[in-house]
Amino acid sequence: MRIQRNGGTQPHPQTEKPDLQALRLAVSDKKNREGGLIPLLQLVQNEYGYLPEEAFGIISEATGLPIADIYGVATFYAQFRLQPVGKNIIRVCHGTACHVQNANALSEALHEELAIEDGQTSADGLFTLEHVACLGCCSLAPVMMVGENTHSKLSAKSALKIIREIKNQASQDQTNA
């Protein structure tokens, strides 16, 4: 559960329009199915990492629902994103246990290191930062997740070390490609 949904004011580094041909084929299977909107939105987000603006029209044609209704569902549920996200989503827990163990220091260090705020994506497209209400790892506080990996008992210094290692690995991967 996100503490707040903040689209931020920072432009996103990804400017290419997504290829929606695969989406057109996928939604044709689910055309006019009752209760199929959320699975369709999930399908789109799984494919593209977010819900491209152009997808709303395609989904509207397939389901017969007005675009405004689809947009209403997409913005109601925190699981859906309307902007592309970074390759690595960093979730910093701000639940009670993490807060008491100084999760704010982690967040401040990450804000400074990545030059982004909650809900924004770094200029290199490598990271999206999210403050969340709880990750369910209270005995390991403070905690952050990077993708599916949970990192526990962190300090600001150790959190930055993890992020810098990911950056270094991405640079090496790019050099070797």
TIRO-5592 format. One record per atom (N, C-alpha, C, CB): residue in one letter; x, y, z. Coordinates in steps of 0.1 Angstrom, whole numbers, plus 5000, padded with zeros to 4 digits. Last residue first. Glycine has a CB too. Example, Ala and Ser with C-alpha at 12.3 -4.5 7.8 and 13.67 -1.06 7.14 Angstrom:
<recs>
s512849785071
s513749895071
s512950005079
s514149945057
a513249435078
a512349555078
a513249675078
a511349555090
</recs>
This chain:
<recs>
a527749484768
a526749454758
a527149494744
a525449524761
n529549564787
n529749434781
n528749404770
n529549334792
t528449814794
t529749804788
t529949674781
t530849834799
q526049724806
q525949814795
q527349814787
q525649954798
d527049584828
d526249514818
d526149594805
d524849494824
q528349794842
q529149684836
q528349614826
q529549594848
s526149954848
s527150004840
s528049894834
s528050104848
a524749774865
a524149814853
a525149874843
a523049924856
q526649754886
q526349634878
q525649674865
q525349544886
n526550014896
n527749964890
n527549844881
n528749934901
k523850024905
k524250114894
k525550064887
k524550254900
i524049824925
i523049804913
i523449894902
i521649834917
e525749954942
e526149824936
e525249794924
e526049714946
r524250174949
r525450194941
r525950074935
r526550254950
i522250044964
i521950124952
i523150144943
i521250254956
i523849944985
i523049854977
i522749924964
i521749814984
k524850184996
k525750084991
k525049994982
k526450005003
l522550305006
l523250364995
l524250264988
l523950494999
a522050135027
a521050145016
a521650205004
a519850235021
s524250185044
s524050045038
s523050055026
s523649945048
k523750455051
k524950415044
k524850275037
k526150405054
a521350445065
a521450525052
a522650475044
a521450675055
s520950095074
s521350235077
s521250315064
s522750245085
l518749815078
l519549915070
l519850035078
l518849945058
k517449575083
k518349635093
k519349725086
k519149525100
s517349435049
s516849455062
s517949515071
s516349335068
h515849395017
h517149435024
h516749485038
h517949545017
t514449184994
t514249255006
t515649275013
t513249185016
n513749174960
n514749154970
n514549244982
n516249174964
e512249244938
e511749144947
e512649114959
e511449014939
g513149574937
g512549464929
g511849374939
g513549394920
v514149614968
v514549664954
v514149544945
v516149694953
m512849724998
m512849624988
m513349694975
m511449554986
m513949795031
m513549835018
m513649715008
m514549955013
v513549845066
v513549765055
v513249835042
v512549645056
p514949885099
p514249935088
p514549855075
p514550085085
a513349565107
a513349715105
a514749775107
a512349785113
l512649305111
l513849335103
l514049485101
l513849255090
s510149285122
s511249245130
s512649275123
s511149095133
c508549365100
c508749455111
c509849415120
c507449455120
c507749325073
c509049265078
c509449345091
c510149275068
g505749435058
g505449315066
g506749245071
g504749215057
l505849675047
l506349555038
l506249425046
l507849585034
c503849955047
c504349845054
c504749735044
c503249785063
a503550195031
a503150195045
a503650075053
a501650195046
v506350325011
v505150235013
v504850225028
v505350095008
h507650524987
h507450515002
h506250425004
h507450655009
e509550454959
e508250454965
e508350444980
e507350344959
l511350534930
l511350534945
l509950544950
l512250644951
t512950374904
t511750444908
t511650424923
t510450394901
f515950364884
f515250344897
f513950424898
f516150384908
l516850394858
l517250274865
l516350254878
l518650284869
g516550624843
g515550524841
g515850394849
g515350484827
d518250834847
d518750724839
d517750614837
d520050674846
a516650994864
a516951044851
a517450934842
a517851154851
s514350794884
s515650864882
s515850894867
s516850774887
t510950874890
t511950784884
t513250854881
t511450714871
q508750914919
q509550964907
q510550854902
q510251094909
g507650844943
g506850824931
g507550864918
g505650904932
d509451074962
d508550964962
d507750964949
d507650964974
e512051234941
e511151224953
e510351094952
e510251354953
i515551234932
i514151214930
i513351214943
i513851084922
a518351194933
a517751324929
a516351304924
a518651374917
l519650974944
l518950954931
l518351084925
l517850854933
e520751084968
e521551004959
e520950994945
e521750864964
e518451204980
e519651284976
e520451214966
e520451314989
h516650994983
h516251114976
h517451194971
h515351204986
l518350825000
l517950784986
l517450904978
l516850674987
a518450985023
a519650945016
a519350905002
a520350835023
e515750985030
e516451115027
e517751085019
e516751185040
s515250715034
s514550785024
s515250915020
s513050825028
l516850665057
l517050585044
l516450665032
l516350445045
a515750835075
a517150855071
a517450785058
a518150805082
n513250725078
n513350855072
n514750885068
n512850965082
a513550505093
a513350485079
a513550615072
a512050425076
n514250465121
n514750575113
n514750545098
n516150595117
q512850295137
q514250255134
q514850345124
q514250105129
v510250395135
v510950405148
v512450375146
v510350305159
h509650315109
h509750455113
h510550475126
h508350515114
c509650045112
c510650105103
c510850255107
c510350085089
a507350015128
a508649965132
a509750025125
a508649805131
t505350155113
t505650195126
t507050145130
t504650145136
g506350195078
g505450145089
g506050185102
g505249995088
h507750255056
h507550365066
h506550325076
h507250495059
c510050105034
c508950085044
c508950205054
c509149955051
v510650175001
v511150195015
v509950195024
v511850335016
r511250024972
r510150044981
r510750054995
r509049934981
i512350074940
i512750074954
i511550114963
i513950174956
i512449904911
i511549984920
i512049964934
i510049934918
n514349924883
n514349874897
n513449964905
n515749874903
k513750054860
k514149914859
k514049854873
k515549894853
g511050294866
g512450254864
g512650094864
g513350304875
v507950324848
v508850314860
v510250274857
v508150214870
p505750534830
p506750424830
p507550434843
p507650434818
q502550614844
q503850654839
q504750534839
q504350774847
l500450504857
l500150574844
l501350624838
l499150694847
r499950194873
r500750314871
r500450374857
r502250274871
f498150024898
f498250064884
f499050194883
f496950084878
q497849984925
q498749884918
q498949934904
q498049754918
a495950154936
a497450194937
a498350104929
a497850194951
y492950224920
y493850114925
y495350154925
y493649984918
f492050454907
f491550414920
f492450324927
f490150354919
t493050474882
t493550564892
t493050534906
t493150704888
a491650264869
a493150264869
a493750354879
a493650304855
v488950344872
v489450224878
v490950224880
v488950094870
g489050584856
g488650584870
g489150464878
g487150594871
y489750474831
y490650564838
y490350574853
y490650704832
i487350354826
i488550274827
i489650354834
i489050234812
d485550564825
d485350464835
d486650374837
d484250374831
a486650714803
a486550774817
a486450674828
a485450874817
i486150544782
i487550564786
i487550624800
i488250654776
p483350324786
p483950454783
p485350464789
p482950564789
l483449984774
l483350074785
l483950214781
l484150024797
g483849794755
g482649874754
g482449974765
g481449784753
t486149644754
t485149614765
t483849694763
t485749654778
a487549724731
a487349584734
a486249554744
a488649524739
e487550004733
e486949944721
e486649794724
e487849954709
s488850034757
s487550084756
s486850014744
s487550234754
i491349934751
i490549864761
i489149904760
i491149894775
i492150134733
i492049994728
i491249914738
i493449934727
g492150364749
g491250354738
g491050214733
g491850444727
f494150294768
f492850314772
f491750304761
f492750454779
a496550284754
a495950154758
a494450174762
a496750084769
e497550534752
e496950474741
e496150344744
e497950454730
e498850564777
e497650644774
e496850584763
e498050784771
p500050264793
p500150374783
p498850434780
p500850314770
l500550174824
l499350174815
l499550294805
l498050194823
y503549974828
y502650084832
y501450084822
y503350224831
g504849754818
g505349814830
g504549934836
g506749864828
y503849624796
y504549744794
y505149814806
y503549844788
e502749374807
e503449384794
e504349504792
e502449384782
n501549444830
n502549334830
n503349344818
n501949204832
q499649634821
q500749674830
q501849574830
q500249704844
v497949464806
v498649574800
v499849614808
v497749694798
l497049294827
l497749234815
l498549344808
l496749174805
q495749474843
q496949404848
q497749344837
q496449294858
l493649544826
l494649644830
l495849584836
l493949734841
l492449294825
l492949354813
l493949464816
l491749424804
p491649254852
p492649164845
p493249224832
p491949024842
i489849474853
i491049474861
i492049374855
i490649444876
l487749394833
l488549514832
l489849514840
l487749634836
g486049184834
g487349164829
g488249284828
g487249104815
g483349174840
g484349174851
g485749154847
g483949064861
e482349014811
e481949074823
e483049064834
e480549014828
r483949074780
r483748984791
r483349064804
r485048894794
n484449214756
n483149214762
n482849114773
n482049194751
k487349034748
k486349124744
k484949104750
k486149124729
k489548884752
k488748924764
k487649014761
k489648984775
d490848864728
d490448744735
d489448774747
d491648664741
s491549124723
s490549064715
s490048934721
s491049034701
v493749174739
v492349224744
v491249164735
v492249374744
a495849064724
a495549014738
a494149054742
a496549064748
l495949234701
l495649084700
l495149024714
l496949014695
r496449474713
r495249464704
r494949314703
r495449524691
l498949424724
l497849454733
l496549434725
l497949594738
a500549404702
a500349284710
a499149304719
a501649254719
q500549664693
q499949564685
q499649434693
q500849534673
l501749884706
l500549824712
l499849714703
l499549944714
d504749984715
d504149914704
d502949844710
d505149804697
p504950304732
p505050154732
p504350104719
p504350104744
k507050574722
k505650524723
k505750374723
k504750584712
e509750694741
e509250614730
e507850574733
e510150494728
t510750814764
t509850894756
t509350814744
t510551014751
q511850784796
q511450704785
q510450784777
q510750564790
p512250964817
p513350944807
p512850864795
p514450874813
h509651184825
h510151054826
h511151034814
h509050954825
p509951494843
p509651424831
p510251284832
p510051494818
q508751564875
q509851524867
q509451454855
q510951444876
t506751584892
t506751684881
t507951654872
t506851824887
g504651314905
g505851394904
g505751494893
g507051314903
g502551154911
g503151144898
g504451224896
g502151184888
n502051004940
n502551124935
n503151104922
n503551194946
r500150874963
r500350854949
r500750994944
r499150794941
q501350764995
q500750864986
q501050834972
q501251014990
i501950515005
i501550625014
i500850735006
i502750675022
r500750214990
r501550334989
r501050434999
r501450394975
m500849885000
m500050005000
m500950125000
m499050005012
</recs>
